[in-house]
């Protein structure tokens, strides 16, 4: 596992946390090894960042097979409170006008590890980076960045899960429970966080109904209104700036298809469906609205036919396929499971899955992935998966052909886009119109905000003024494997 640099900061407080586990072990000798010969030295964190002054100690957990030592190479970064399983890092106030760094070296037998300590200059208002490790199934940020929401889960006794809906005010750092904890399937069976409005409403996926349960700042909860004649609970996927408009979908009782919906002040209306699906066939499953522009004027969504996930969008009362300028359908014949030929339509075009923040604030840009496929010896072969950005004003698509295996995650009105790898943790910020890479996500954040964030971070959404960022990263375990976590960047407290 490559080392990750995951610092976090708080204005005049100890930074909230650092990178996940760095895991490494070596077996003594060769051939079959006995368990007692296992040698390892693993750390809970390999990098951390402090503000320039008034910091509290930061605790690092050590997993080691033998006695270990820790030593700093700088007098201002001190090792203290050592136990068999942990130690603390404390730092002096930084008297300089520049950042500084130190290294703490750990040794256990023949193994060694390092922790990098960063400290910002004194008196510098630090943009805050916060990891939300306890959020289950990730979370969401409101369009203006004011709120982030999710839920936590625990088993206090027995084998029953209890869920607590949570919202954080990024302006104050205040964390608030929106009721609960609730026993599983009580009121809402939490299975994900779809969206957060600028009014502090959090929209949760409810497995009880396959729809959405909405919790507000008073602790109240309710389901969204369904269009007339629909008995099912709809799913709200995203909200506009200010929360006036919501978008989502519900399965219609009459034709059994999923239909897209737009709510205005809580009142639903149907959005029109394309005539045919992404491959040119009649719909058998339906269409889902996924995201919306700041003013509610542009909406995008996806078809849900097989695994096609073709992107559609609504603007000025019309529905079109995102990237229709590069959308092609080609008839062919493929072998089925019995090696008999059947007719099929190949489809190249722009797709996305369930992402809900792929649209810029004004609706000018929509981010997705341009996928291509071919028929070879009567078998389907996927040949391309490229980041793509569609301009709803010019109706032209920009494709980054040099990044096969990547997708476009989000984009600003100025055409600053984020592309992410499907097979790893690396991501890049790009200039869409210039069709060039600006830098890695972590490098761009450092250049723009002056803070160091994890190398494995990907950006999910920007606030319109770029003061807030919502993202995802990966946390490692000492024994291998990773799990995702969410994070946000917000201005210094009090600003």
C-alpha positions in Angstrom: 0.0 0.0 0.0 1.4 3.3 -1.0 1.9 5.8 1.9 -0.8 8.4 1.9 -0.5 11.9 3.3 -3.7 12.7 5.1 -3.5 15.8 7.3 -6.4 17.8 8.5 -6.8 21.2 10.1 -8.8 23.4 12.3 -8.4 27.1 13.0 -6.4 27.4 16.3 -7.1 23.8 17.2 -5.4 20.5 16.7 -6.1 19.2 13.2 -8.9 16.7 13.2 -7.0 13.7 11.9 -4.6 12.3 9.5 -4.2 9.4 7.1 -5.5 5.9 7.6 -3.4 3.0 8.4 -0.1 2.3 6.7 0.3 -1.4 6.6 3.5 -3.4 6.1 4.8 -6.7 7.3 7.6 -9.1 6.5 8.0 -12.8 7.1 11.2 -14.0 8.7 13.1 -16.6 6.6 11.5 -18.3 3.6 9.0 -21.1 2.9 6.2 -21.9 5.2 6.2 -19.6 8.3 4.8 -20.1 11.7 2.6 -17.4 13.1 5.1 -16.4 15.8 7.6 -15.4 13.1 5.3 -12.7 11.7 7.0 -9.3 11.9 5.1 -6.0 11.5 5.2 -2.4 12.3 2.0 -0.6 11.4 0.8 3.0 12.2 -2.6 4.6 12.5 -1.2 7.7 10.8 1.8 8.5 8.6 1.3 12.2 8.2 -0.4 15.0 10.2 -0.7 18.8 10.0 -0.9 21.4 12.8 -1.9 25.0 12.7 0.8 27.6 13.6 -0.2 27.9 17.3 -2.3 26.7 20.2 -2.2 23.0 19.2 -3.2 20.0 21.3 -1.3 16.7 21.4 -2.1 14.3 18.6 -2.1 10.5 19.4 -0.7 7.9 17.0 -1.5 4.2 17.5 1.3 1.7 16.9 0.9 -1.9 16.0 4.2 -3.7 16.5 5.4 -7.3 17.0 8.2 -6.1 19.3 9.3 -3.2 21.5 9.6 0.0 19.5 11.2 3.5 19.7 10.1 6.8 18.2 12.4 9.8 17.6 11.8 13.2 16.1 14.4 15.0 13.9 13.2 18.5 15.0 13.2 20.0 18.4 9.8 21.7 17.9 8.0 18.4 17.2 8.2 16.2 20.3 7.4 12.6 21.1 5.7 12.0 24.4 3.2 10.0 26.5 4.6 6.7 25.1 2.8 3.5 26.0 3.0 0.0 24.7 0.6 0.8 21.9 0.7 4.6 21.3 2.5 7.9 21.7 1.6 11.6 21.2 3.0 14.3 19.0 3.2 17.8 20.4 4.5 20.9 18.6 5.7 24.3 19.6 4.1 27.4 18.2 5.6 28.3 14.8 7.4 31.7 15.1 8.1 31.8 11.3 6.1 33.1 8.4 6.4 29.9 6.5 5.3 26.3 6.9 7.7 23.8 8.3 7.9 20.0 8.5 9.6 17.3 10.6 9.9 13.5 10.5 9.4 11.1 13.4 11.1 7.8 12.9 9.9 4.5 14.5 11.9 1.3 14.8 10.9 -2.2 15.9 13.6 -4.8 15.4 14.6 -4.6 11.7 11.5 -2.7 10.6 11.2 1.1 10.5 8.5 3.6 9.6 8.2 7.4 9.4 5.5 10.0 10.2 5.7 13.3 8.5 4.6 16.3 10.6 3.5 19.5 8.9 2.9 22.8 10.6 1.4 26.0 9.1 2.7 29.5 9.7 1.5 31.3 12.8 -1.4 33.7 12.4 -2.5 32.2 9.1 -6.2 31.6 8.8 -6.3 27.9 7.9 -8.9 26.5 5.6 -10.4 23.5 7.4 -10.1 19.9 6.1 -12.4 17.4 7.9 -12.6 13.7 7.6 -15.9 12.1 8.6 -14.8 8.6 9.3 -18.0 7.7 11.3 -20.4 8.5 8.5 -21.9 5.3 7.1 -22.4 4.9 3.4 -20.7 8.2 2.9 -22.9 11.4 3.0 -23.7 14.6 1.1 -23.1 18.4 1.1 -25.7 21.1 0.5 -25.3 23.1 -2.8 -23.9 26.2 -1.0 -21.6 24.1 1.2 -23.3 25.3 4.5 -24.3 21.8 5.6 -22.9 18.3 5.3 -25.1 15.4 6.4 -25.0 11.6 6.9 -25.7 9.1 9.6 -23.9 7.0 12.1 -24.6 3.4 13.1 -23.8 1.4 16.2 -24.8 -1.8 18.1 -25.1 -0.8 21.7 -26.2 -4.3 22.8 -27.3 -7.5 21.2 -27.3 -7.6 17.4 -29.6 -4.7 16.6 -28.3 -1.7 14.7 -29.2 1.8 15.8 -28.9 4.8 13.4 -28.5 8.5 14.2 -29.1 11.1 11.4 -26.4 13.8 11.7 -25.9 17.2 10.2 -22.9 19.5 10.5 -22.9 23.3 10.1 -19.7 24.0 8.3 -19.8 27.7 9.3 -19.6 26.9 13.0 -18.4 23.3 13.0 -21.5 22.4 15.1 -22.6 18.8 14.8 -26.3 18.1 15.5 -28.3 14.8 15.7 -31.6 15.0 13.9 -33.4 12.7 16.3 -32.6 9.1 17.2 -30.8 6.9 17.7 -33.4 4.9 15.8 -33.6 1.1 15.8 -33.2 -0.4 12.4 -36.4 -0.2 10.3 -37.9 2.2 12.9 -39.2 5.3 11.1 -36.4 4.9 8.5 -34.1 2.0 7.5 -31.1 4.1 6.7 -29.3 2.9 3.6 -27.5 6.0 2.2 -27.6 9.7 2.1 -28.8 11.2 -1.1 -28.7 15.0 -0.6 -28.7 17.9 1.8 -30.5 21.1 1.1 -29.3 24.6 2.0 -32.2 24.7 4.5 -30.7 21.9 6.5 -32.9 19.1 5.2 -31.2 15.7 4.8 -32.6 13.2 2.3 -31.9 9.6 3.3 -32.5 6.4 1.3 -35.1 4.4 3.2 -35.0 0.6 2.6 -38.4 0.3 4.2 -40.0 2.0 1.2 -37.3 2.1 -1.4 -37.8 5.8 -1.3 -36.6 8.8 0.7 -37.1 10.0 4.2 -36.4 13.6 4.9 -35.1 14.9 8.3 -35.0 18.6 9.1 -33.2 20.7 11.7 -36.1 20.4 14.2 -35.7 16.6 14.2 -38.9 16.3 12.2 -39.2 13.7 9.4 -41.4 13.1 6.5 -41.6 11.5 3.0 -41.7 13.5 -0.2 -45.0 14.0 -1.9 -45.7 11.6 -4.9 -47.4 12.6 -8.1 -51.1 11.9 -8.3 -52.0 8.2 -8.8 -48.7 6.9 -7.4 -48.8 4.8 -4.3 -45.0 4.4 -3.8 -42.7 6.8 -1.9 -40.5 8.8 -4.4 -36.7 9.0 -4.2 -35.3 12.6 -4.0 -31.7 12.6 -5.4 -30.6 16.3 -5.4 -31.7 19.8 -4.5 -31.1 23.2 -6.1 -29.4 26.2 -4.4 -31.7 27.4 -1.7 -33.7 24.2 -1.7 -36.7 25.4 -3.8 -36.3 22.6 -6.4 -35.8 18.9 -5.8 -35.3 16.2 -8.5 -35.6 12.4 -8.3 -37.9 9.6 -9.5 -40.6 7.1 -8.6 -42.0 3.9 -10.1 -45.3 4.7 -11.8 -48.1 2.3 -10.9 -49.6 2.4 -14.3 -46.8 1.4 -16.6 -44.4 0.0 -13.9 -41.6 2.2 -15.2 -39.4 4.6 -13.2 -40.2 8.2 -14.2 -38.2 11.4 -13.4 -39.8 14.0 -11.1 -39.1 17.7 -10.4 -40.5 19.2 -7.1 -41.1 22.9 -6.8 -41.6 23.9 -3.1 -42.4 20.3 -2.4 -45.0 19.9 -5.2 -44.1 17.2 -7.7 -44.5 17.2 -11.5 -43.4 14.6 -14.1 -40.5 15.3 -16.4 -40.8 14.0 -19.9 -39.2 10.7 -20.9 -37.0 10.2 -24.0 -38.8 8.3 -26.8 -36.3 5.5 -26.8 -33.6 4.2 -24.4 -29.9 4.6 -24.8 -29.7 1.7 -27.4 -32.8 2.8 -29.3 -35.2 0.3 -27.7 -38.5 0.8 -25.9 -38.1 1.4 -22.2 -38.5 -1.6 -19.8 -37.3 -0.1 -16.6 -37.2 3.7 -16.9 -35.4 7.0 -16.3 -34.2 8.6 -13.1 -33.4 12.3 -12.5 -30.1 12.6 -10.6 -28.9 16.2 -10.4 -30.0 19.8 -10.8 -28.5 23.2 -11.5 -28.5 25.9 -8.9 -31.6 27.6 -10.3 -33.4 24.4 -11.2 -33.3 25.2 -14.9 -31.2 22.3 -16.0 -31.6 18.7 -14.7 -29.7 15.5 -15.7 -30.5 11.9 -15.1 -29.8 8.4 -16.3 -31.7 5.6 -18.1 -31.9 2.4 -16.1 -32.0 -0.3 -18.8 -29.6 -3.2 -18.3 -26.3 -1.6 -17.3 -26.4 1.2 -20.0 -26.9 4.2 -17.7 -27.2 6.6 -20.6 -27.3 10.2 -19.5 -30.2 12.5 -20.3 -30.9 16.1 -19.5 -33.8 18.5 -19.4 -33.6 22.1 -20.4 -36.2 24.6 -21.7 -38.9 21.9 -21.5 -37.0 19.5 -23.7 -35.3 16.2 -22.9 -32.2 15.1 -24.8 -29.3 12.7 -24.4 -26.2 14.2 -22.9 -23.5 14.1 -25.6 -26.0 13.5 -28.3 -23.4 14.9 -30.7 -21.3 11.7 -30.0 -24.1 9.3 -29.4 -24.2 6.5 -32.0 -26.3 3.3 -32.3 -25.0 0.5 -34.6 -27.0 -2.7 -35.2 -25.0 -6.0 -35.0 -25.5 -9.7 -34.1 -24.1 -11.3 -30.9 -24.0 -14.8 -29.5 -26.3 -15.6 -26.6 -25.5 -18.2 -23.9 -26.4 -21.0 -26.3 -24.1 -19.7 -29.0 -27.1 -18.7 -31.1 -27.0 -15.3 -32.8 -29.4 -12.5 -31.9 -29.9 -8.9 -33.0 -28.4 -6.2 -30.8 -27.6 -2.5 -30.9 -24.2 -1.2 -30.0 -24.3 2.2 -28.3 -21.5 4.7 -27.9 -22.3 7.8 -25.8 -22.1 9.6 -22.5 -23.1 7.7 -19.4 -23.0 7.9 -15.6 -24.3 5.7 -12.7 -25.9 7.2 -9.6 -23.7 10.3 -9.2 -25.8 13.3 -8.1 -23.3 16.2 -8.4 -22.2 16.0 -12.1 -23.6 19.4 -13.1 -22.1 22.9 -12.8 -24.1 25.5 -10.8 -25.5 27.3 -13.9 -26.2 24.0 -15.7 -23.7 24.9 -18.5 -21.6 21.8 -18.0 -22.5 18.2 -17.3 -19.8 15.6 -16.4 -19.9 12.0 -17.3 -18.1 9.2 -19.1 -17.9 8.5 -22.8 -18.1 4.8 -23.3 -17.5 2.9 -26.6 -18.0 -0.7 -27.6 -17.5 -3.0 -30.5 -18.7 -6.3 -31.9 -15.8 -8.8 -32.3 -16.5 -12.3 -33.5 -20.1 -11.7 -32.5 -19.2 -10.8 -28.9 -19.5 -7.5 -27.2 -16.2 -5.8 -26.3 -16.0 -2.5 -24.3 -13.3 -0.5 -25.9 -13.3 2.9 -24.2 -14.3 4.6 -21.0 -13.2 8.2 -21.1 -14.0 11.4 -19.0 -16.4 13.6 -20.9 -17.9 17.0 -20.3 -21.0 18.2 -22.2 -21.8 21.8 -22.8 -25.5 22.4 -22.7 -25.2 25.8 -24.4 -23.1 24.7 -27.4 -24.4 21.0 -27.2 -20.9 19.8 -27.8 -18.9 17.1 -25.9 -15.3 17.3 -24.8 -13.7 13.9 -24.4 -10.3 13.3 -22.6 -9.2 10.3 -24.8 -5.8 10.1 -22.9 -7.6 8.9 -19.7 -9.2 5.6 -20.6 -10.5 4.0 -17.4 -11.4 7.4 -15.9 -14.7 9.3 -15.6 -15.6 13.0 -15.0 -17.0 13.5 -11.5 -17.9 17.1 -11.3 -17.3 20.5 -13.0 -17.6 24.3 -12.4 -19.2 26.9 -14.6 -15.7 28.0 -15.6 -15.0 24.5 -17.0 -12.8 23.4 -14.1 -13.4 19.7 -14.0 -12.4 16.7 -11.9 -11.7 13.3 -13.4 -11.2 10.1 -11.3 -9.8 6.7 -12.0 -12.3 3.8 -11.8 -9.5 1.4 -10.8 -7.5 3.4 -8.3 -7.5 6.4 -6.1 -5.8 9.0 -8.4 -7.7 12.0 -9.6 -6.9 15.1 -11.6 -8.3 18.6 -12.0 -8.6 19.6 -15.7 -9.3 22.6 -17.8 -12.2 21.4 -20.0 -12.1 24.0 -22.7 -8.3 23.9 -23.0 -8.5 20.1 -22.7 -5.5 19.9 -20.4 -4.6 18.7 -16.9 -4.1 21.3 -14.2 -2.7 18.9 -11.7 -3.6 16.1 -9.3 -6.5 16.8 -6.9 -4.2 17.1 -3.9 -1.8 19.4 -5.7 -4.6 21.6 -6.9 -6.0 21.9 -3.4 -2.6 22.8 -2.0 -2.0 25.4 -4.8 -5.5 26.9 -4.3 -6.1 26.6 -0.5 -2.6 26.2 0.9 -3.3 22.9 2.7 -2.2 19.3 2.3 -4.9 16.7 1.9 -4.7 13.0 1.2 -3.2 11.8 -2.1 -6.1 9.4 -2.4 -8.8 12.1 -2.3 -11.3 12.6 -5.0 -13.6 15.7 -5.3 -17.3 15.0 -5.6 -18.7 18.6 -5.5 -17.8 22.3 -5.3 -19.9 25.1 -3.9 -20.5 27.8 -6.5 -17.9 30.1 -5.1 -15.4 27.3 -4.5 -15.2 28.1 -0.7 -16.4 24.6 0.1 -15.5 21.2 -1.3 -17.0 17.8 -0.7 -14.9 14.7 -1.4 -14.2 11.0 -0.8 -11.0 9.1 0.1 -9.9 5.7 1.1 -8.9 4.5 4.6 -6.5 1.5 4.9 -6.4 -1.2 7.5 -3.3 -2.7 9.2 -4.2 -6.1 7.9 -5.0 -4.9 4.4 -8.0 -3.6 2.5 -9.5 -0.1 2.4 -12.9 1.5 3.1 -14.1 4.9 1.8 -14.6 7.9 3.9 -16.0 11.4 3.1 -14.3 14.8 3.8 -15.0 18.4 3.3 -13.0 21.7 3.0 -14.5 24.9 4.5 -13.3 28.4 5.3 -11.7 29.1 8.7 -14.2 29.3 11.6 -15.5 32.8 12.0 -15.1 33.8 8.4 
